[in-house]
């Protein structure tokens, strides 16, 4: 018989912010409210995109958020603190 562990799933969510300060604020909120178990913040990422017919570039901060909260509930809570 297999040794069955009581394991919980970990979901990974990806989002960007406009600054390190905003990423720290969001991370602190998610961690202190038990909505995330770990967050990686990757600063100074260049993003390129098309806005209409205009080529654009912006600097962003990547957040990789690990959580045990399923997608629908997690997104609902994230939207309360991050637009």
C-alpha positions in Angstrom: 0.0 0.0 0.0 1.3 3.5 -0.9 2.1 6.0 1.8 -0.6 8.6 1.3 0.4 12.2 2.3 -2.1 14.9 3.1 -0.9 17.3 0.4 -2.5 20.5 -0.7 -2.2 21.9 -4.2 0.0 24.9 -4.9 -1.2 27.3 -7.6 1.1 29.8 -9.4 -0.2 33.1 -10.5 1.7 35.7 -12.6 1.0 39.4 -12.6 3.0 42.6 -13.2 3.1 45.9 -11.3 4.4 49.3 -12.2 6.9 49.6 -9.3 8.8 47.6 -6.6 6.9 49.6 -4.0 3.6 48.5 -5.4 4.8 44.8 -5.6 5.9 45.0 -1.9 2.6 46.4 -0.9 0.7 43.6 -2.7 3.1 40.9 -1.4 2.7 42.1 2.2 -1.1 42.1 1.9 -1.3 38.6 0.3 1.1 37.0 2.8 -0.4 38.6 5.9 -3.9 37.7 4.8 -2.9 34.1 4.2 -3.7 34.3 0.5 -0.2 33.3 -0.6 2.6 31.1 0.7 5.4 32.7 -1.2 5.9 35.5 -3.7 8.8 36.1 -6.1 9.4 39.7 -7.2 11.5 40.3 -10.3 12.3 43.9 -10.8 13.1 46.0 -13.9 11.5 44.0 -16.7 11.1 45.7 -20.1 7.7 45.0 -21.7 6.8 45.6 -25.3 3.3 45.8 -26.7 1.1 47.3 -29.4 -1.3 50.0 -28.3 -3.6 50.5 -31.3 -1.1 50.9 -34.1 1.7 52.3 -31.8 4.7 50.2 -30.6 5.1 50.8 -26.9 7.6 49.9 -24.2 7.2 50.1 -20.4 9.2 49.0 -17.4 7.4 46.6 -15.1 7.9 44.4 -12.1 7.0 40.7 -12.3 5.3 39.0 -9.4 5.1 35.2 -9.3 2.6 34.3 -6.6 2.3 30.8 -5.0 -0.9 30.1 -3.3 -3.2 27.3 -2.0 -6.2 29.4 -3.0 -8.0 28.3 -6.2 -8.1 30.6 -9.2 -11.6 32.2 -8.9 -11.3 33.1 -5.2 -7.7 34.2 -5.6 -8.4 36.5 -8.5 -11.4 38.0 -6.6 -9.1 38.8 -3.7 -6.2 40.1 -5.8 -8.5 42.5 -7.7 -9.4 44.1 -4.3 -5.7 45.2 -3.8 -4.3 45.3 -7.4 -5.9 47.0 -10.4 
